[in-house]
């Protein structure tokens, strides 16, 4: 029985990876993309139809614009905050229980004042269950092509090194569940080490925010990450979506040299304007 179970799991994972190749082929051809997290209107709906890829806030974006864009060939991904609990999202936030919140060494939650959110604990089975239900509600039921997991980078930028492995392993299991249960594409925001060491086989693109020449153009760490992400793309087909905030032309040129997709967002990390 054990041999049969292992064989079935390996076959299932192989099927998931094959399905992922289809979406990766489409993402490889992406030229124009947009990251937009507010409601739509007729004008924005028309602009969505001109994009190869759009990442939207499915709670805000009207279904008609999503459907119209997809019928025109646009890939549409739905935003889901993976490692933070947003207090503004009251319906989802009300489902969290105390064990879902990450606690530091003193037993305290980590609060992000800028976003009015808390760091969450991906190792909590109940938290994963709640988030899977949210993905079903906001992404799957609306027919989106994939889920965009935000704040994945928190694992390596916020947590102590001694706790990152456990969270990363839990994240991989969470992503596998998304693919097994819903058969949708998965993308992540930041988390380069997480991608390279854990999630690359299951993630179809990663976003690099503030890919601005004055920030990354001559920075040793950034240049190293560009090399590493090229290796990931070569091995797994994972595309890089770079978002520049300043130095539009020089940033676009640098992205192109690395084979990254690029969009300029002069409003910085504010994505409520098209």
VENCORLIN-V65305 format. One record per backbone hydrogen bond with DSSP energy under -1.0 kcal/mol. CO is the residue of the C=O (numbers start at 1). NH is the residue of the N-H. E is the energy in kcal/mol with one decimal. If there is no record, write none. Layout:
# VENCORLIN-V65305
{{CO | NH | E} {CO | NH | E}}
This chain:
# VENCORLIN-V65305
{{1 | 5 | -2.4} {2 | 6 | -2.5} {3 | 7 | -2.4} {4 | 8 | -2.4} {5 | 9 | -2.2} {6 | 10 | -2.4} {7 | 11 | -2.1} {8 | 12 | -2.5} {9 | 13 | -2.4} {10 | 14 | -2.0} {11 | 15 | -2.2} {12 | 16 | -2.0} {13 | 17 | -2.2} {14 | 18 | -1.9} {15 | 19 | -2.3} {16 | 20 | -2.0} {17 | 21 | -1.2} {19 | 23 | -1.1} {20 | 24 | -2.3} {21 | 25 | -1.8} {22 | 26 | -1.2} {23 | 27 | -2.5} {24 | 28 | -2.0} {27 | 30 | -1.2} {32 | 52 | -2.7} {32 | 53 | -1.4} {34 | 55 | -2.6} {41 | 45 | -3.1} {42 | 46 | -1.8} {43 | 47 | -1.8} {44 | 48 | -2.7} {45 | 49 | -1.3} {47 | 50 | -1.0} {48 | 51 | -1.3} {52 | 75 | -2.5} {53 | 34 | -1.7} {54 | 77 | -2.5} {55 | 36 | -2.7} {56 | 79 | -3.0} {57 | 60 | -1.4} {57 | 61 | -2.6} {62 | 66 | -1.4} {63 | 67 | -2.9} {64 | 68 | -2.2} {65 | 69 | -2.0} {66 | 70 | -2.3} {67 | 71 | -2.5} {69 | 74 | -2.6} {70 | 73 | -1.9} {75 | 54 | -2.7} {76 | 145 | -2.1} {76 | 146 | -1.2} {77 | 56 | -2.9} {78 | 148 | -2.9} {80 | 150 | -2.6} {83 | 120 | -2.6} {85 | 118 | -1.6} {88 | 90 | -2.0} {89 | 93 | -3.0} {90 | 94 | -2.1} {92 | 95 | -1.7} {93 | 96 | -1.2} {97 | 100 | -2.3} {98 | 101 | -1.4} {100 | 121 | -3.1} {104 | 107 | -2.5} {108 | 104 | -2.9} {110 | 119 | -2.4} {112 | 116 | -1.3} {112 | 117 | -1.5} {116 | 87 | -2.0} {117 | 112 | -3.3} {118 | 85 | -2.8} {119 | 102 | -1.8} {121 | 124 | -1.7} {124 | 128 | -2.1} {125 | 129 | -2.1} {126 | 130 | -2.5} {127 | 131 | -2.4} {128 | 132 | -2.4} {129 | 133 | -1.9} {130 | 134 | -1.8} {131 | 135 | -2.3} {132 | 136 | -2.1} {133 | 137 | -2.1} {134 | 138 | -3.1} {135 | 139 | -2.3} {135 | 140 | -2.2} {136 | 141 | -2.7} {139 | 144 | -2.3} {140 | 143 | -1.8} {145 | 185 | -2.1} {146 | 78 | -2.5} {147 | 187 | -2.5} {148 | 80 | -2.6} {149 | 189 | -2.2} {150 | 82 | -1.5} {151 | 154 | -1.6} {152 | 155 | -1.7} {153 | 157 | -1.9} {154 | 158 | -2.6} {154 | 159 | -1.2} {160 | 163 | -2.0} {163 | 167 | -1.4} {164 | 168 | -2.9} {165 | 169 | -2.7} {166 | 170 | -1.8} {167 | 171 | -2.2} {168 | 172 | -2.2} {169 | 173 | -1.9} {170 | 174 | -2.2} {171 | 175 | -2.7} {172 | 176 | -2.5} {173 | 177 | -2.0} {174 | 178 | -2.0} {175 | 179 | -2.2} {176 | 180 | -2.9} {177 | 181 | -2.9} {178 | 182 | -2.3} {179 | 183 | -1.4} {185 | 147 | -2.6} {186 | 204 | -3.2} {187 | 149 | -3.0} {188 | 207 | -2.2} {189 | 153 | -1.2} {191 | 195 | -2.5} {192 | 196 | -2.8} {193 | 197 | -2.4} {194 | 198 | -1.8} {194 | 199 | -2.0} {195 | 200 | -2.1} {199 | 202 | -2.3} {199 | 203 | -1.1} {204 | 239 | -2.1} {205 | 188 | -1.9} {206 | 241 | -2.9} {207 | 190 | -2.3} {208 | 243 | -2.7} {210 | 212 | -2.3} {212 | 215 | -2.2} {212 | 216 | -2.7} {213 | 217 | -2.5} {219 | 223 | -2.6} {220 | 224 | -2.0} {221 | 225 | -2.3} {222 | 226 | -2.1} {223 | 227 | -1.6} {224 | 228 | -2.3} {225 | 229 | -2.8} {226 | 230 | -1.7} {227 | 231 | -1.5} {228 | 232 | -2.1} {229 | 233 | -2.4} {230 | 234 | -2.2} {231 | 235 | -2.3} {232 | 236 | -3.3} {233 | 237 | -1.9} {239 | 206 | -2.5} {240 | 261 | -2.6} {241 | 208 | -2.5} {242 | 263 | -2.0} {243 | 211 | -2.6} {244 | 265 | -3.4} {247 | 251 | -2.8} {248 | 252 | -2.4} {249 | 253 | -2.3} {250 | 254 | -2.1} {251 | 255 | -2.4} {252 | 256 | -2.4} {253 | 257 | -2.1} {254 | 258 | -1.2} {255 | 260 | -2.9} {256 | 259 | -1.2} {261 | 242 | -3.0} {263 | 244 | -2.4} {265 | 268 | -2.1} {271 | 37 | -3.0}}
